[in-house]
């Protein structure tokens, strides 16, 4: 008799299916929105310097804001600007 016949446990690495769609903004995300409202041409590096956070953290949080429809980048990567919606 094989004792290993039961199915293996499944490990989920994705976000939960019933995660809130309109999750509340973090304090960093609110700060980022205020910064890009005051300086729409701010770069990730400038935002990183102003918030004292790593550039990757800024990029990840701006991506969350873009996905939530709270901010968008208008124009090219270098010459574009942020628009808070």
Number of C-alpha atoms within 10 A of each C-alpha: 4 5 5 7 7 7 6 7 6 6 6 7 6 6 7 8 6 6 8 8 7 7 8 9 14 10 9 15 17 12 15 21 21 13 18 18 16 10 14 17 18 16 20 16 15 14 20 18 13 12 15 10 13 13 17 12 13 23 16 11 17 21 15 15 20 16 11 15 11 16 20 17 15 13 10 8 9 8 9 14 17 19 17 15 12
